[in-house]
């Protein structure tokens, strides 16, 4: 593994510095009042909101890890949404700049509310729903977490849409190829995300248990993007059940097996994670979409970084990152 260059370590924190986290700030009654009237900056009340993003201890299977999308943010991104790719910038100076960047604490507070709830929603993936989230037999999920990017990290902080240009600036990488067709999204997550309607109904869950065994569907797997055209029999099947094609780009046979088996684990994953995730993003952000920003196909291994998120009314890009390894 090629080591990633990171900012210098911060000076040790004073022993009497009171620990704090986003959840405590957003739920502690003694703090909420101070934040609500904005007489005191919420960041001053919660020092750990200035923690620097660090992927050094997160398992990753990516090729050329130092160039992988989210790895590039390690040591460059502060949890309040500030991003700075200046070379040789110390961790202390990065934090100083992050604090100075907050010009509207009300907007940051509102974004933190959205971010904190997202973190709570996706937390069970690591403890309970890893298998339903991955969907296939051989895979690895890594680094899944809620993330926040300040308006200043985007190309146009006032724009009500976001896309490739914003991610190029955030990751400081002109080579990003933004995919919004389902490739690179963890399979089990995609099965439900793309088939959820605005009222919370899931077409994938509705079809589960109603599907009859079919040899053609069962044998057509599909792997990766190369030479992976979806056959007519699958298009007919998807149309008949009202299913979205983006959920079936790769390893379709696993999706078919899940529909036949009608697993209670998949239903629970959808109702406890995917439905709340999509509902929360739609309720509190705009231009919500699921994109893959790093996709590396090594033939017998595909490693991807994907992000699902939207824009708050104040221009913060908030969402959830997923790292995914798909092994042939």
C-alpha positions in Angstrom: 0.0 0.0 0.0 1.3 3.4 -1.0 1.2 5.6 2.1 -1.0 8.7 1.9 0.6 12.0 2.8 -1.3 13.5 5.7 -1.1 16.6 7.8 1.2 16.7 10.8 -0.4 15.5 14.1 -2.0 18.0 16.3 -0.6 19.1 19.7 -2.0 17.1 22.6 -5.3 18.4 24.0 -5.3 19.8 27.5 -6.2 17.2 30.1 -9.1 19.3 31.4 -10.6 19.8 28.0 -14.2 18.5 28.2 -14.9 15.9 25.6 -17.9 16.5 23.4 -19.6 15.2 20.3 -22.3 16.3 17.8 -24.9 14.1 19.5 -24.3 15.7 22.9 -24.5 19.2 21.5 -27.8 18.5 19.7 -29.5 16.8 22.6 -28.1 18.4 25.8 -30.8 20.8 27.1 -28.3 23.1 28.8 -26.5 23.5 25.5 -29.5 23.6 23.1 -30.7 26.9 24.6 -27.4 28.6 24.1 -27.2 27.3 20.5 -30.8 28.2 19.7 -30.3 31.9 20.6 -26.9 31.7 18.9 -25.4 33.9 21.6 -22.6 31.3 21.8 -21.1 29.6 18.8 -22.1 25.9 18.7 -18.6 25.0 17.6 -17.1 26.5 20.7 -19.4 24.3 22.8 -18.2 21.2 20.9 -14.5 21.1 20.3 -14.6 17.6 18.6 -16.6 19.1 15.7 -13.1 20.3 14.6 -11.7 16.8 14.4 -9.8 16.2 11.2 -11.1 13.5 8.9 -8.8 10.5 9.1 -9.0 7.2 7.1 -5.7 5.9 8.2 -7.3 3.3 10.4 -10.2 2.4 8.1 -9.9 -0.8 6.2 -9.7 -0.1 2.5 -9.1 -2.4 -0.5 -8.7 0.2 -3.1 -6.0 0.2 -5.8 -3.6 3.1 -5.5 -5.2 4.1 -2.2 -3.6 7.5 -2.1 -5.5 8.5 -5.2 -8.9 7.0 -4.2 -11.6 9.6 -3.9 -12.3 9.7 -0.2 -8.8 8.8 0.8 -7.8 12.2 -0.6 -9.8 13.9 2.1 -7.8 12.2 4.9 -6.0 15.0 6.8 -7.7 17.6 4.5 -11.2 17.8 5.8 -12.6 18.9 9.1 -15.8 17.5 10.5 -17.6 20.9 10.3 -17.4 20.7 6.5 -14.2 22.7 5.8 -11.9 21.3 3.1 -8.4 22.5 2.4 -5.9 20.8 0.1 -2.9 23.1 0.6 0.3 21.1 0.7 2.1 20.7 4.0 -0.7 22.3 6.0 -0.4 21.4 9.6 -3.3 19.9 11.4 -3.4 22.8 13.8 -3.5 25.4 11.0 -6.2 23.3 9.2 -8.3 23.5 12.4 -7.7 27.3 12.8 -8.9 27.8 9.2 -11.9 25.6 9.8 -13.0 27.7 12.8 -12.5 30.9 10.9 -14.6 29.6 8.0 -17.8 29.5 10.0 -19.6 32.8 9.2 -23.1 31.5 9.8 -23.4 29.3 13.0 -27.1 29.0 12.5 -26.6 27.4 9.1 -24.0 25.1 10.5 -26.2 24.1 13.4 -29.0 23.2 11.0 -26.7 21.1 8.8 -25.4 19.4 11.9 -28.9 18.3 12.8 -29.3 16.6 9.4 -25.8 15.1 9.6 -26.3 13.7 13.1 -29.6 12.0 12.2 -28.0 10.4 9.1 -25.2 9.0 11.3 -27.8 7.5 13.6 -29.7 6.0 10.7 -26.8 4.2 9.0 -25.0 3.1 12.2 -26.8 -0.3 12.3 -25.2 -1.3 8.9 -21.9 -2.0 10.7 -23.5 -3.9 13.6 -26.6 -5.6 12.2 -27.2 -5.2 8.5 -23.8 -5.6 6.7 -24.9 -8.7 4.8 -28.2 -7.2 3.5 -26.4 -4.0 2.6 -23.8 -5.8 0.5 -26.2 -8.2 -1.0 -23.7 -10.6 -2.7 -21.5 -13.4 -1.2 -18.0 -11.9 -1.5 -17.8 -8.2 -0.6 -16.4 -5.8 1.9 -18.0 -2.6 3.1 -15.6 0.0 4.6 -15.7 3.5 5.9 -19.5 4.0 5.8 -20.2 7.3 7.6 -22.2 10.5 7.4 -20.3 13.4 6.0 -20.7 17.2 5.7 -19.2 19.7 3.2 -19.5 23.4 3.7 -20.9 25.7 1.0 -17.3 27.1 0.5 -16.1 23.7 -0.6 -18.4 23.8 -3.6 -17.8 25.5 -6.9 -20.9 27.8 -6.5 -22.0 27.9 -2.8 -25.3 29.5 -3.9 -26.3 26.8 -6.4 -29.3 24.6 -5.6 -27.7 21.7 -7.4 -24.5 19.7 -7.1 -22.5 17.4 -9.3 -19.1 16.4 -10.7 -17.6 19.9 -10.6 -18.3 20.2 -6.9 -16.7 16.8 -6.2 -13.7 17.6 -8.3 -13.1 20.7 -6.1 -13.9 18.8 -2.8 -11.5 15.9 -3.6 -9.0 18.1 -5.6 -9.1 15.5 -8.4 -9.8 16.3 -12.0 -10.1 12.6 -12.9 -13.3 11.9 -11.1 -15.8 10.1 -13.3 -19.2 10.6 -11.7 -21.6 7.7 -12.2 -25.3 7.9 -11.4 -26.4 4.7 -13.0 -26.1 2.3 -10.1 -22.6 1.0 -10.8 -20.4 1.1 -7.7 -23.3 1.3 -5.2 -23.3 -1.5 -2.7 -25.7 -4.0 -4.2 -28.1 -4.6 -1.3 -28.3 -0.8 -0.7 -29.1 -0.2 -4.3 -31.8 -2.8 -4.5 -33.9 -0.8 -2.0 -32.7 2.8 -2.7 -33.6 2.8 -6.3 -36.9 1.1 -5.7 -38.2 3.3 -2.9 -41.0 5.8 -3.8 -41.6 9.1 -2.0 -44.3 7.6 0.1 -41.8 5.0 1.5 -43.1 2.0 -0.4 -40.4 -0.3 -1.7 -41.0 -2.1 -5.0 -38.2 -4.5 -4.3 -39.8 -5.6 -1.0 -43.2 -5.7 -2.6 -41.9 -8.1 -5.3 -40.1 -10.3 -2.8 -42.0 -13.5 -2.3 -44.1 -13.1 -5.4 -41.3 -14.1 -7.9 -41.4 -17.6 -9.4 -38.2 -19.5 -10.2 -36.8 -18.8 -13.6 -33.6 -20.4 -15.0 -32.8 -17.5 -17.3 -32.9 -14.9 -14.6 -31.1 -17.1 -12.1 -28.2 -17.8 -14.5 -27.7 -14.2 -15.7 -25.3 -12.6 -13.2 -23.5 -9.8 -14.9 -20.4 -8.4 -13.4 -19.0 -4.9 -13.7 -19.5 -2.5 -16.6 -17.6 -4.4 -19.4 -19.8 -6.5 -21.7 -22.6 -6.4 -19.3 -25.7 -5.6 -21.3 -29.0 -6.3 -19.5 -30.9 -9.0 -21.5 -34.5 -8.6 -22.7 -35.7 -11.2 -20.3 -34.5 -9.0 -17.4 -36.0 -5.8 -18.9 -39.3 -7.6 -19.1 -39.0 -8.9 -15.5 -38.2 -5.4 -14.2 -41.1 -3.8 -16.1 -43.5 -6.4 -14.9 -42.6 -5.8 -11.2 -42.1 -2.0 -11.4 -38.4 -2.3 -10.5 -35.7 0.3 -11.4 -32.9 -0.8 -13.7 -30.2 0.9 -11.7 -30.6 -1.7 -9.0 -29.7 -4.5 -11.4 -26.6 -3.4 -13.2 -24.3 -6.0 -11.7 -24.8 -9.4 -10.1 -28.5 -9.5 -11.1 -28.7 -13.2 -10.1 -28.1 -12.3 -6.4 -30.9 -9.8 -6.6 -33.1 -12.4 -8.1 -32.2 -14.9 -5.4 -33.1 -12.3 -2.7 -36.5 -11.8 -4.3 -37.2 -15.5 -4.4 -36.0 -16.1 -0.9 -38.0 -13.1 0.5 -35.6 -12.7 3.4 -36.8 -11.0 6.5 -33.3 -9.6 7.0 -33.7 -7.6 3.7 -37.1 -6.3 4.7 -35.8 -5.2 8.1 -32.8 -3.5 6.5 -35.1 -1.6 4.2 -37.6 -0.5 6.9 -35.0 0.3 9.5 -32.2 1.8 7.4 -33.0 2.5 3.8 -36.5 4.0 4.2 -35.5 6.3 7.0 -32.3 7.3 5.1 -34.1 8.3 2.0 -37.0 10.0 3.8 -34.6 12.1 6.0 -32.6 13.2 3.0 -35.7 14.1 1.0 -37.2 16.0 3.9 -34.2 18.0 4.8 -32.2 18.5 1.6 -32.7 19.1 -2.1 -31.2 17.6 -5.3 -30.8 14.2 -3.5 -28.9 11.7 -5.5 -26.7 8.6 -5.2 -23.4 8.8 -7.2 -20.2 6.8 -7.5 -17.2 9.1 -7.5 -14.4 6.4 -7.6 -14.8 3.1 -9.6 -11.8 0.9 -10.1 -12.2 -2.4 -12.0 -9.3 -4.8 -11.7 -11.0 -7.7 -13.5 -11.6 -9.9 -10.5 -12.1 -7.1 -8.1 -14.1 -3.8 -8.2 -13.5 -1.2 -5.6 -15.7 1.9 -5.5 -16.5 5.0 -3.4 -20.1 6.2 -3.5 -22.0 9.1 -1.9 -25.7 9.6 -1.3 -26.7 13.1 -0.3 -28.3 16.5 -1.0 -28.0 20.2 -0.3 -29.4 21.9 2.8 -31.3 25.1 2.4 -28.1 26.9 3.5 -25.9 25.2 0.8 -24.2 22.4 2.9 -23.7 19.2 1.0 -24.6 16.4 3.5 -24.9 12.7 3.0 -23.4 9.3 3.6 -20.2 7.7 2.1 -19.9 4.0 1.3 -16.7 2.2 0.4 -17.3 -1.1 -1.3 -15.2 -4.0 -2.6 -16.9 -6.4 -5.0 -15.0 -9.6 -5.6 -15.6 -12.0 -8.5 
